[in-house]
Amino acid sequence: MTASNPDKTIKIAICFPSGSMVHVDFMISTSIMMQHTSDVEFILINNKSPNISISRNACVAMAQEAKADYLFFLDSDMDIPPDTITKLLSHNKDIIGANYPKRTEKLGLASHENVKSPEDLVDHGLSPAFFLPTGCLLIKMAVFENIPKPYFFFGLREYDEIPEKFIFGEDFVFSIKALQAGYELWFDMDVTKKVKHIGQKPYKMDGI
C-alpha cells in the first residue's frame, strides 16, 4: 500500500531481460520475495534479446501498457533476499536499487564509486549514488514520463586527453538521463549486503 493512499494496491512490474534460460536461484528467490511481499500486485515481464538496451526499453513499454506503478528491473543472474521490495518501497524514492557485487572473488561492486574496502560501505539504510546498475533497480513509472526516449542505450564518448573511445553501458546512460532530469539516485544498503550476483566458476586439478 502507498503512504499517500493506504487503500490502493501497488502494481509492480518485475522486468527481467534474459536469453533463452534463467538461473534457478533467480526464479526461486524471486518467487519467495513475491510470497513475502503483501499488498502488492506483481506482473512478470520478460523480453528476450541479445541487445540489453532493446530489452530494457521494451520492458518499460510493456510496464506502461500494464499501467504499473513501479518497474522493478531484476536481472536473471540475481539472487535476492525476501524483503527486497519491502525495503526498497519503504524509502518512497523515485529511483532506488542495490549496489550488488560483481562476479569476482575480489571486492568489486557494480557501482564502485569511492568503495575500496568493505569498511567504505554504509552499514544500512540509504546511500546516495551517482550511478545505479540496473540488475536490481526499482523505478517509479512516472520517471519515464520526464526523461527522453530511448531510456536505455549504449553511449560512446571520446576524451581529448585520452586518444581512446569509451563505451558506456545502458545503465550508466539511464543514470545520467535521470540526474539531468532532476532525480536523485539511491542505494538501499541493507539489500546491497544480501543480494547475490550469480556466476560460474570452473575448477580443475592443479599439476595434471
C-alpha positions in Angstrom: 0.0 0.0 0.0 1.2 3.5 -0.7 1.8 6.0 2.1 -0.4 8.6 0.2 -3.2 6.2 -0.5 -3.4 3.3 2.0 -6.4 1.7 0.2 -4.6 1.4 -3.2 -2.7 -1.8 -4.1 0.6 -1.1 -5.6 1.2 -2.7 -9.0 4.8 -3.6 -9.7 6.1 -4.9 -13.0 9.1 -7.3 -12.4 11.0 -7.0 -15.6 13.8 -9.5 -16.3 15.6 -9.3 -19.7 17.1 -12.7 -20.5 18.3 -15.2 -23.0 16.5 -18.5 -23.6 17.2 -19.6 -20.0 17.4 -18.1 -16.5 19.2 -19.3 -13.3 17.0 -21.4 -11.0 18.2 -19.5 -7.9 16.9 -16.3 -9.6 13.5 -17.9 -10.0 13.4 -19.4 -6.5 14.5 -16.1 -4.8 12.1 -14.1 -6.9 9.2 -16.4 -6.0 9.9 -16.3 -2.3 10.2 -12.5 -2.4 6.8 -12.2 -4.1 5.3 -14.5 -1.4 6.8 -12.4 1.3 5.5 -9.1 -0.1 2.0 -8.1 1.0 -0.4 -5.6 -0.6 1.4 -5.6 -3.9 0.2 -6.9 -7.3 3.1 -8.2 -9.3 3.3 -8.5 -13.1 6.1 -10.6 -14.6 7.6 -9.2 -17.8 10.3 -10.9 -19.8 12.0 -9.8 -23.0 14.5 -11.9 -24.9 17.0 -10.0 -27.0 20.8 -10.2 -27.5 20.7 -6.4 -27.1 20.1 -5.4 -23.4 19.1 -1.9 -24.3 16.4 -3.0 -26.6 15.1 -5.4 -23.9 15.0 -2.7 -21.2 13.2 -0.2 -23.4 10.7 -2.9 -24.4 10.2 -3.8 -20.7 9.3 -0.1 -20.0 6.8 -0.1 -22.8 5.1 -3.3 -21.5 5.0 -2.0 -18.0 3.4 1.2 -19.2 0.8 -0.8 -21.1 0.1 -2.8 -18.0 -0.4 0.5 -16.0 2.2 -0.4 -13.4 3.1 2.0 -10.6 6.7 0.8 -10.4 9.1 -1.1 -12.7 11.5 -3.4 -10.9 14.4 -4.4 -13.1 15.8 -7.7 -11.9 18.4 -9.4 -14.0 18.1 -13.2 -14.4 21.5 -13.7 -12.6 20.4 -12.2 -9.3 19.5 -13.9 -6.1 17.6 -11.5 -3.9 16.5 -11.5 -0.2 12.8 -11.9 0.6 12.4 -8.4 1.8 13.9 -6.7 -1.3 10.7 -4.9 -2.5 9.5 -4.1 1.0 12.9 -2.5 1.8 13.0 -0.5 -1.5 9.4 0.7 -1.2 9.8 1.8 2.4 12.0 4.7 1.3 9.5 6.1 -1.1 12.2 7.1 -3.6 11.7 7.6 -7.4 14.8 5.5 -8.2 16.5 3.1 -5.8 18.4 -0.1 -6.1 21.2 -2.3 -4.8 24.9 -1.9 -5.3 25.4 -5.6 -5.8 28.8 -7.3 -6.2 30.5 -8.0 -9.5 31.1 -11.7 -10.3 34.6 -11.7 -8.8 36.2 -13.1 -5.7 37.9 -9.7 -5.1 35.9 -6.8 -3.7 34.1 -5.3 -6.7 30.7 -3.6 -6.8 28.7 -2.9 -9.9 28.9 0.8 -8.9 32.4 1.1 -7.4 32.5 4.9 -6.7 34.5 5.6 -3.5 34.5 2.0 -2.4 37.9 0.4 -1.9 37.2 -1.9 1.0 34.2 -3.3 2.9 34.7 -0.6 5.6 33.8 2.1 3.0 30.2 0.7 2.7 27.4 2.3 4.7 26.1 -0.2 7.2 22.4 0.1 6.5 19.7 2.4 5.2 20.1 4.8 2.3 23.2 5.8 0.4 23.2 8.4 -2.4 24.5 7.3 -5.7 25.8 8.8 -9.0 25.4 5.7 -11.0 22.9 2.9 -10.5 23.4 -0.6 -12.0 20.1 -1.9 -13.4 20.3 -5.5 -12.2 18.2 -4.8 -9.1 16.5 -1.4 -9.5 13.1 -0.1 -8.5 11.8 2.9 -10.6 8.5 4.8 -10.3 6.8 4.7 -13.7 6.3 8.5 -13.6 10.1 8.8 -14.1 9.8 7.6 -17.7 7.4 10.5 -18.4 10.1 13.0 -17.6 13.2 11.7 -19.4 13.6 11.5 -23.2 13.5 8.2 -25.2 15.3 6.0 -25.7 15.7 5.5 -21.9 18.5 3.0 -22.3 21.2 2.8 -24.9 25.0 2.2 -25.1 26.8 5.5 -25.1 30.1 6.4 -26.8 32.4 9.2 -25.7 35.8 10.5 -26.6 38.1 12.2 -24.2 40.5 14.9 -25.5 43.2 13.9 -23.1 42.9 10.2 -23.9 43.1 9.1 -27.5 40.5 6.3 -26.9 36.8 5.9 -27.2 34.8 4.6 -24.2 31.6 2.8 -24.4 29.2 3.4 -21.5 26.6 0.8 -20.5 22.9 1.4 -20.8 22.6 1.6 -17.0 25.1 4.4 -16.9 23.3 6.3 -19.7 20.0 5.9 -17.8 21.6 7.2 -14.6 22.8 10.3 -16.4 19.5 11.0 -18.0 17.7 10.7 -14.6 20.2 13.0 -12.9 19.8 15.6 -15.7 16.0 15.4 -15.3 16.5 16.3 -11.6 16.1 12.9 -10.0 18.2 11.6 -7.1 19.6 8.1 -7.2 19.8 5.9 -4.1 21.2 2.6 -2.9 19.5 0.6 -0.1 22.5 -0.8 1.7 20.5 -3.5 3.6 19.5 -5.1 0.3 23.0 -4.4 -1.1 24.6 -6.5 1.7 22.3 -9.5 1.0 21.8 -9.7 -2.8 23.9 -12.2 -4.7 25.2 -12.0 -8.2 25.1 -15.5 -9.7 28.2 -16.6 -11.6 30.0 -19.7 -12.8 33.4 -20.8 -11.7 35.4 -23.6 -13.4 37.5 -25.9 -11.3 40.5 -28.0 -12.3 43.1 -30.2 -10.6 46.4 -28.4 -10.3 49.6 -30.1 -11.6 47.8 -32.5 -14.0 
